[in-house]
């Protein structure tokens, strides 16, 4: 009985991992972006002349990760950096027309779907899912792995889709 429950749990976990892979591939096929690049692009689009620090804080990514992702988005012609007129040490980020087009072509990412559905659950169920996911991370010796709130199976600041 115990091994059956373990097997069912592993199957459910595998389905989550597969859904993440499929979502990333679908996004890559339609935009050429990784999920983290899409999130950063959306955050830049949502704000007018935002800073890398503000994007990092909003998405709970490190400043170094944002710098790497923005470098790639700029190389693709999706965003531009402009020095602040007030503080020459600071840069402002803005989306370019190619970035707007990529956003228009992007499917609804998996984490958006998850968040939209998760927040509709009662608080007790949200807490139960969080506790279970945290326990799974512990069982897999993954509780100390740094991870952003993003459903993606690859490195967060990789150059392109897996």
C-alpha positions as CSV (number, residue, x, y, z in Angstrom):
1,X,0.0,0.0,0.0
2,X,2.7,2.5,0.9
3,X,4.7,1.9,-2.3
4,X,1.5,2.4,-4.3
5,X,0.9,5.8,-2.7
6,X,4.6,6.7,-3.3
7,X,4.2,5.6,-7.0
8,X,1.0,7.7,-7.4
9,X,2.8,10.7,-5.8
10,X,5.8,10.3,-8.2
11,X,3.4,10.1,-11.1
12,X,1.7,13.3,-10.1
13,X,5.0,15.0,-9.7
14,X,6.2,13.7,-13.1
15,X,3.0,15.2,-14.6
16,X,3.9,18.6,-13.1
17,X,7.4,18.3,-14.5
18,X,6.1,17.3,-17.9
19,X,3.6,20.2,-18.0
20,X,6.4,22.5,-17.2
21,X,8.5,21.1,-20.1
22,X,5.6,21.3,-22.5
23,X,4.7,24.8,-21.5
24,X,8.3,25.9,-22.0
25,X,8.5,24.3,-25.4
26,X,5.2,25.9,-26.5
27,X,6.5,29.3,-25.4
28,X,9.8,28.8,-27.2
29,X,8.1,27.7,-30.4
30,X,5.9,30.8,-30.5
31,X,8.3,33.4,-29.2
32,X,11.8,32.0,-28.9
33,X,11.8,33.1,-25.3
34,X,12.3,31.2,-22.0
35,X,9.6,31.6,-19.3
36,X,11.9,33.8,-17.3
37,X,12.6,36.0,-20.3
38,X,8.9,36.3,-20.9
39,X,8.2,37.3,-17.3
40,X,10.9,40.0,-17.4
41,X,9.6,41.3,-20.7
42,X,6.0,41.5,-19.3
43,X,7.2,43.3,-16.2
44,X,9.1,45.9,-18.3
45,X,6.0,46.3,-20.5
46,X,3.8,46.8,-17.5
47,X,5.9,49.7,-16.2
48,X,6.9,52.8,-17.9
49,X,10.7,53.1,-17.9
50,X,11.3,50.8,-15.0
51,X,14.7,49.9,-13.5
52,X,16.4,46.5,-13.4
53,X,16.2,46.7,-9.6
54,X,12.5,47.2,-9.7
55,X,12.0,44.3,-12.1
56,X,14.2,42.1,-9.8
57,X,12.2,43.0,-6.8
58,X,8.8,42.5,-8.5
59,X,9.7,39.1,-9.8
60,X,11.8,38.0,-6.8
61,X,14.9,37.4,-9.1
62,X,18.4,38.4,-8.2
63,X,19.8,41.6,-9.7
64,X,22.5,39.5,-11.6
65,X,19.8,37.3,-13.1
66,X,17.8,40.3,-14.3
67,X,21.0,41.8,-15.8
68,X,21.7,38.6,-17.8
69,X,18.1,38.3,-19.0
70,X,17.9,41.9,-20.0
71,X,21.2,41.6,-21.9
72,X,19.6,38.8,-23.9
73,X,16.3,40.7,-24.4
74,X,18.3,43.7,-25.6
75,X,20.3,41.5,-28.0
76,X,17.0,40.3,-29.5
77,X,15.9,43.9,-30.0
78,X,13.0,43.5,-27.5
79,X,14.0,46.1,-24.9
80,X,16.3,49.0,-24.6
81,X,18.4,50.5,-21.7
82,X,18.6,54.2,-21.3
83,X,20.7,56.0,-18.7
84,X,18.7,58.0,-16.2
85,X,18.8,61.7,-16.7
86,X,18.8,62.2,-12.9
87,X,21.3,59.5,-11.9
88,X,23.8,58.5,-14.5
89,X,24.6,55.2,-12.6
90,X,21.0,54.0,-13.1
91,X,19.4,52.6,-16.3
92,X,15.8,52.6,-17.3
93,X,14.3,49.8,-19.3
94,X,11.6,50.1,-21.9
95,X,10.0,47.7,-24.3
96,X,10.6,48.0,-28.1
97,X,8.1,47.2,-30.9
98,X,9.6,43.7,-31.4
99,X,9.2,43.0,-27.7
100,X,5.5,44.1,-27.9
101,X,5.1,41.7,-30.9
102,X,6.7,38.8,-28.9
103,X,4.3,39.5,-26.0
104,X,1.3,39.5,-28.4
105,X,2.4,36.1,-29.8
106,X,3.1,34.5,-26.4
107,X,0.8,31.9,-25.1
108,X,-0.5,32.1,-21.5
109,X,2.4,30.8,-19.4
110,X,1.9,28.0,-17.1
111,X,2.7,30.0,-13.9
112,X,0.0,32.5,-14.9
113,X,-2.6,29.8,-15.2
114,X,-1.4,28.2,-12.0
115,X,-1.5,31.5,-10.0
116,X,-5.0,32.4,-11.4
117,X,-6.4,29.1,-10.3
118,X,-4.4,28.8,-7.0
119,X,-5.7,32.1,-5.6
120,X,-9.2,30.9,-6.2
121,X,-8.7,28.0,-3.8
122,X,-9.6,28.5,-0.1
123,X,-6.7,29.6,2.1
124,X,-6.6,26.2,3.9
125,X,-6.1,24.4,0.6
126,X,-3.5,26.9,-0.5
127,X,-1.6,26.2,2.8
128,X,-2.0,22.5,2.4
129,X,-0.5,22.6,-1.2
130,X,2.4,24.8,0.0
131,X,3.2,22.5,2.9
132,X,3.1,19.4,0.6
133,X,5.3,21.1,-2.0
134,X,7.8,22.2,0.7
135,X,7.8,18.6,2.1
136,X,8.4,17.2,-1.4
137,X,11.4,19.5,-1.8
138,X,12.7,18.3,1.6
139,X,12.2,14.6,0.6
140,X,14.2,15.3,-2.6
141,X,17.0,17.2,-0.7
142,X,16.0,20.3,-2.7
143,X,14.9,22.6,0.1
144,X,18.1,24.7,-0.2
145,X,18.1,25.1,-3.9
146,X,17.6,28.7,-4.9
147,X,14.5,29.0,-7.1
148,X,12.5,31.9,-8.4
149,X,8.7,31.7,-8.3
150,X,8.6,30.4,-11.9
151,X,7.5,27.1,-13.5
152,X,10.5,26.3,-15.7
153,X,12.8,23.3,-15.7
154,X,16.0,25.0,-17.0
155,X,18.4,27.5,-15.6
156,X,16.5,30.8,-15.0
157,X,19.0,32.9,-16.9
158,X,19.9,30.6,-19.8
159,X,20.4,32.1,-23.2
160,X,17.5,30.3,-24.9
161,X,14.8,27.7,-24.6
162,X,15.8,24.2,-23.7
